[in-house]
Each structure stands twice: as C-alpha cells, then as structure tokens.
Amino acid sequence: MSFKLFHPLAVPDLSLTADTDLGDLVLSGSVIVDGLVTDSLAAPVPLVRVSFRDGATGHVQPSVGARSDAAGLYSLEVEPGTWDVEFV
C-alpha cells in the first residue's frame, strides 16, 4: 500500500491472514491510497471492498471504486482524518 502526497510515502508490504489492528493512520490532507490485494499464495484477489471507517463515529469514507479490480489493484481518494482501514 502506498500513499501519494507531494512526496510519495511508501508503507512496507503487509501480509495479513486475519483481522489485524495496524494502528492509527492520520491523514492531514486528501490523499490517493492505492495498493494490491493478494492471497497467501501472492495471487491477486478481485472484488475486495476497501473502506476507511472513522473509529470514533463509525462513519465510512464515501468513495467510488473502493473494490479491488480483476488484478487485485485498488485506488481511492481519502479525506483528512483518522481512519480504520478495512479489507473485506
């Protein structure tokens, strides 16, 4: 997963097999979040819903195209805030 700001900020590759709390991700300005969803064999996983939920209010960031495509890729714009990221 990477975060494109004025200077790209890369987050190391993550491999998760269950619900995992990755801590807080604090965004100070609208950013594009993109990444690749893969399974345990590194095969792309299509149609995974990617959402950003406000942990305090439960509000889900509205976004278009918030599912991974046939190649497992996703990209969405996220507004400023502190969000819980969910891949379902």
Phi, psi and omega in degrees: 000139177227158180239119184264107175249208174295326174237123182304138177242111183267139174256132182305153177304139179241141175234110184240139178243000180204174176304129183221130177275116181264007180087188183274141173242110184258121180253129182263348178206162180302131182227160172263125177251127178222161181182190182228129177259125179230161176269188184294344178259011180070018175276141179299144178244113180278161171062027173276128179281129177248121180223154177244116184245133175288116183298331182279321186253341184083358180297133177260129179299119177290138179205154177259141178071038183269029174237149176291147181273189183300335179267004180083004183272146174220157177203131177207155178268136182236132179283165179302147177151184175247120191233147166268126181267130181236136174241113183235000000 
